[in-house]
């Protein structure tokens, strides 16, 4: 729970009375034909409705001005009991939500920008538990549930902190999953990730562990043997023989193609890995032109209902599929 606005009981009675008056004026304006009101009476009813509406908004702002936020303190590793911080959320002309949000941001009860340094501190304090990794979803679920942990506005703030942290390489690594032999798949530490997945498979990895795996998997640099013509001060063979022909360079491939099958239940994750591991390298090639096509094949023994056919067809048209359709077999 982030917090809530509690009403001032002394002001509530006036608010209720004014709300009844507004509803009465609204009813008169709506039923003016049935009530057979003349032009003067209609104008009077409209003015009464407008004035009452403004009064209700003022009384509403006066009534809901107490911001109540749950909190817990931690001393010597022990979590204290649940307490309630009660403060006034005043503001001239601002809505209830705006006033509450501004007050919570000012008191750090609501965080809209989180540093990876602070995320690393929470990992060290509560989550590592002498392990090399911890589930990303487990951390997010805890941040969303416990009042003694930082209160983030939404998951986007959490994801942005992860992106900043793995890009620097100083705080933690991130992996999309762990293989059966314990290898961290899609591991990133010191380089940006194409996408962050807050699910049970993805994990935070301690920075030193992540860097060690990346270093072990880095290919050894090739050692090139220099020809005599490449030795400084030596004359090329062509100069010695009098020939002006230059050695031919090997022709490099100019085209790439690839086909991959992805898990339909984890399509977002797998497409992100394809983008990160393959596409981002191809798109950086000088003057390169990259085309990506997605091919979908689906079979169902029960058949596809007309409603589902219509939904899928409309979505395909919206997404500008080049071709799509259903077949009997």
C-alpha positions, 0 to 999 in steps of 0.5 A: 500500500502506498497510502491513502487520503483520510477525510476530515470528519468536521468538513464531511457533513458540509460536503455531504449537504452540498453534494445533495444540493448539487444533485438536486439542481442537476435533477432540475436541469435534466428534467426541465421539460417535465417540470415545465420551466420557463427560460428564467427558471432554466437559467436559474437552475443552471446557475445553481448547478454550476455554483453548487458544483464549484462548492462541492469541489472546494469542500472535497479538497478541504475534507480529504487533506489528511495523507495516511501512509504506512511505514516500518523502521528497521533497527539492527536488522530487526523490522519494527511494527507497522506505523501510520504517518499522518500529514496534511496534503494541502495545495491550492487548486490542485486535485487530491491525487496531485497533492497526495503525490507531491507530498509523498514524493517530498517525504520519499514515500513515493520514488519516481527515480531510483539509483542502481546504487540504492538497488544494490544496497537493498540486494546486499541487505535483504536478498543475496543471502550468501548466494550468487544470484536472486530472482528479479521477480522475487525482489519486485514482489518484495518491494511491492509488499513490504513497507520497510522497503523503498516504495517505487511508483511502478515497475518502470522505475524498477526496470530503469534502475536495473538498466542503469545498473547493468550498463555500468557494470559496477553494481550487479549483472542480469541474466534472462535465465539459468541453464541446467548446468548453472550457466547464466543465459543472456548475461549482461554486466557492463553493457546495456540489455535490449530488454529487462524481464521481471519474471521468475526466470530472470535473475540478478547476479553478483557483479564479480560472478557475472564479470568472471563468467563473461571473461571466461567465455570471451574468445581468445584473441587470434595471433597472426603470423607476420609475413616477411613483407609485414616486418618493418624495414623489409622490402615486399616480395613484389619489390624484389621480383619487380612485380607490381601486383598486390596480394589479393584480399579474401572476399568477405560475405555480404549477406546474412540470413537466419531462421529461429524457432521461439517459444510462443509462451515466452515470445517476448523474452526470446525475441528480446534475446534475438534482438540483443544477440543478433540484430543489434550487431547487424544494424551497426554494420556500415551501410547495412540494410536489415529486414526482419520478417515474422512467420507464424504457424498455428494448428488447433484440433478444435478449430478457431471460432468465428469471434476469434477469427475476426479478432485475429484478422482485425489485429493482423490488418492493424499491424499491417501483415503482408499476408494472413488467413485461416485454412481448414487443414 
